[in-house]
Amino acid sequence: MATAVRSANFVDGVSAEQEQDANSALTELDKGLRSGRIGVQCEAVVKFPRLFEKYPFPILINSALLKIADVYRGGNNFIRLCILRVVQQSEKHLDKILNVDEFSRRIIGVIHSNDPVARAITLRTLGSIASIIPEKKTVHHSIILALDSHDAVEVEASIFAADKFSEKSKTFSATICSKMIAMLSGLATPVEMKLKLIPSLRHMHHDADTAAKAFAVCKSLLEGYPARKFMVLTLNTMTRLAVHSLVNVSAHVSRLLNILATDPRHDVHLACLHNLSLLAKHGPHLWQAENVEEVCDFLLKTSSPQLKVLAVSVLNAICGSVAIKLLPLPTISKLLTVCRQFCYDDNISLASKTIRLLTQITKSKRCLEDVSSEAVAAIQTFLILTNGTDVSKVNQHMKVALKAAVELSTTDANTAAAFVDTLCELLSFSSGKEAELVCEALEAIGEKSPQTLQSAIPTILACLQKWTITGLASDHLQVQLCTLVFQAAREEMMPPDVHATLVMALERSGSWQMYRIARQAMRYGQYSIAEFILSDMAYKVSSEHFYNWLLGLKHICSAQLRLQEIRHDGFNILPCLANAVDNYQRAIVAIKAASTPGFPLEFQCEYVRLRVAWLAALRLMVLTCNTFRASPPPAIATALACSNGQEGTRWAQIVQQLEKCVGYCHEVGQQISTLYWASFDADPATLHNITLQSTQGERQFLGQAEPGLSEQSVQGALHAVSRELDVLLPENSTCPEKTFRLVDFLSKSALSLARASLSFPRFFFQTLQSTTVKLAISPQPSSAGEPVLIRSDTSLTLKVEGVIQKGERPALFRSVKAVSVTVTTNLVNRAPSQQSTPASKNPEKTSVQLSQTVEPHNEYFSTSFVLPFPTLGVHSMLLEAAIVDETGACWKTGPRTTLSVKSYDDSIQRPPPARGGSRIVAAVMAAAPSSSGTQ
């Protein structure tokens, strides 16, 4: 096993030491499995899931599970139960078993035991590995036989296995369906067993005939067994069957509504509403208008608050989708009647969900009348009435109302201003978690409409000052209040009194809290506050990496402050740009020093480097314009241009320099675009920030849309440049004055873009989504630094395996749909024997590029390449992986790895016969078989 693991190289973060750790860990666990003590064996078994998570490649998992299968075959029931738990915990790694038949054969052998408990554990184990043996006929037969067993434990295990195999296998579900129908219809089957069999019918959706049979038996069970347990379980099964088949959704909705109207039992009503909610989420477009009206009628008639809340949840699921566009006006009117009756209800949960429903109707604009004022009034009333109550009870419902307020604020500026006024009043009387929720809502509104926060500044500063002095504000709340101030400032200089209030709050804050405030200040362009915080903080940390990180942030703030010192007349732009570039270079050095193998800070370094490149491009533009002003074309240039018939030669000097500026700006834009497509885990605001940086020189990017908050100054400068360009370009004048005006325009544009305050994106400081691709490639050289040997008349089969490792919040912004693997080979060093060979008429091919796109399964993928190396010599092979998201976009995230391959020819490498020797010896040596083969 150790030798097998060494044949694969773990790329991107998995070092040789970690690979050796995998071998050592597996060796230790193997010793435990071979121990004669049952306790040691069990301890070794339960450690395997952790080993699989740490080293999730097939070469290790296959050997480990085969060893476990051997122990399962020869162990007792207790260790078999432990192995069952291991298999269930490692379900996503089962596809990495290479010898599936051998693994399953060792498990299946126990099914013939005389011990019913051993057979039951084996059935459950087989059910847990149904994903890799879905069509194994012997297992199907064993499950069907076990259903007729007289042992209750074995029957329960067979039902479990039947449920698992029905989910994975179309053949088994069609086979077992008739058996289950017979057992459910037969009088000999105990009632308890029927209750356990019914949920398995939810997987009978692989074909229409099987689904129809399952629906038919469920209908008969509803009629023949009206007991509460039977009815609830049968309805749940039919709902899940309808969700997967989709052909019976409308009929099942009508059935549930009929039971809801006729059956008086409360538990049955709860089950019906839960199932209706599930159907509304998965198939809202399949609902009829009459079905929606029936839910409204039930909601208006019932007296149970719990049922009312569930009924409103059903309506929310329908109206929160495209289905609301399909509802006629009478149905919308009935929905409005429900909203007007319950949005002011005493039940907080019912009122919040009804407000959510009213908000969705308002956003859809399907009403003849304007109901936005009603929605605003309902939300404001709810927030005012719930203010000051027990937070533990209203916290979740308050979030629903605040979310509705934020959604309505994005549709109209007046609505946003009204909600800001209401939330400011609430903030004055709130505290603790409730105040944090209000601040969070204000931040969300300010992100879209920063100008609406101007009126809230006095209230925010008063709360910040009051809570800081009294010590009632939590760390998070204080950061939120400072963030609101930064948002309202809109990247402009803050007044002295506001600055003094913030400094007073900072003096009473802890180090971590101050860092968070500095981070927010950099995100919203308030670099003076950030530099004030970071100037002393770097000396308060215990790690050298943290020190360098904070030092790098301080240099960034210093660079931005130097840019803000540029005068409007541009007199000091060159020294300010030089000073800013110098500080940015210091920041790059510090950030690189702060990098660790676990946190390489690649995005941060590249983002700052590209910022330096952009400032250098602006400096080059300013120098070009200054050169033209200082030494304009001589007077004779006009006469020479007229005599030559080439008007453009008059401005040859400035044109050449401007072409150089354009090329440099275009190159910087391409590099920023490359950074964009390497930031798969970045949030949308960060990607928008990068897009803005990459298109600063492209006029077609400028639109009439309202600029976002974090790019307000940059995009405002771009709009100003565009407006001035609209005035200059239509002029048809060819006089020299227009040329001078155009040069002045370029100089002023560079000045505006240099003074624009750049906000650093969130991804620069925080990674909310983490996605890492790790590769294992084979073959590998026998020793490090040596190339892989391959004969020139054969091809190299390169196998690439990979796993996708995700963080705590996977697919928060985008998910992995597929992985694109590209292999590129290039000839590095030609063999000496071919350097003197005359060139042939057909040019030889020394470079190959192949690409494959594979979809991962359970976060694992595998592919192979067949690569020819006909040219003798040393070749370099570059392997690169890229992530393809759900929209089809390809993100160049890596990893990248290189491998050396040496192509050789036996006939050339064979040693020549010794001179003067006998011809017989030479003939024997020539006839001797060469040591051919791929090494």
Secondary structure, 3 states (H helix, E strand, C coil): CHHHHHCCEEECCCCHHHHHHHHHHHHHHHHHHCCCCHHHHHHHHHCHHHHHHHCCCHHHHHHHHHHHHHHHHHCCHHHHHHHHHHHHHCHHHHHHCCCHHHHHHHHHHHHHCCCHHHHHHHHHHHHHCCCCCCCCHHHHHHHHHHCCCCCHHHHHHHHHHHHHHHHHCHHHHHHHHHHHHHHHHCCCCCHHHHHHHHHHHHHCCCCHHHHHHHHHHHHHHHHHCCCHHHHHHHHHHHHHHHHHHCCCHHHHHHHHHHHHHHCCCHHHHHHHHHHHHHHHHHCHHHCCHHHHHHHHHHHHHCCCHHHHHHHHHHHHHHHCCHHHHHCCHHHHHHHHHHHHHHCCCCCHHHHHHHHHHHHHHHHHCCCCCCCHHHHHHHHHHHHHHHCCCCHHHHHHHHHHHHHHHHHHHCCCHHHHHHHHHHHHHHHHHCCHHHHHHHHHHHHHHHHHCHHHHHHHHHHHHHHHHHHHHHCCCCHHHHHHHHHHHHHHHCCCCCCHHHHHHHHHHHHCCCHHHHHHHHHHHHHCCCHHHHHHHHHHHHHHCCCHHHHHHHHHHHHHHHHHHHHHCCCCCCCCHHHHHHHHHHHHHHHHHHHHHHCCCCCCCHHHHHHHHHHHHHHHHHHHHHHHHHHHHHCCCCCHHHHHHHHHCCHHHHHHHHHHHHHHHHHHHHHHHHHHHHHHHCCCCCCHHHHHHHHHHHCCCCHHHCCCCCCCCCCHHHHHHHHHHHHHHHHHCCCCCCCHHHHHHHHHHHHHHHHHHHHCCCCCCHHHCCCCCCEEEEEEEECCCCCCCCCEEEECCCEEEEEEEEEEEECCCCCCCCCEEEEEEEEEEEEEEECHHHHCCCCCCCCCCCEEEEEEEECCECCEEEEEEEEECCCCEEEEEEEEEEEEECCCCEECCCCEEEEEEEEECHHHHCCCCCCCCCHHHHHHHHHCCCCCCCC
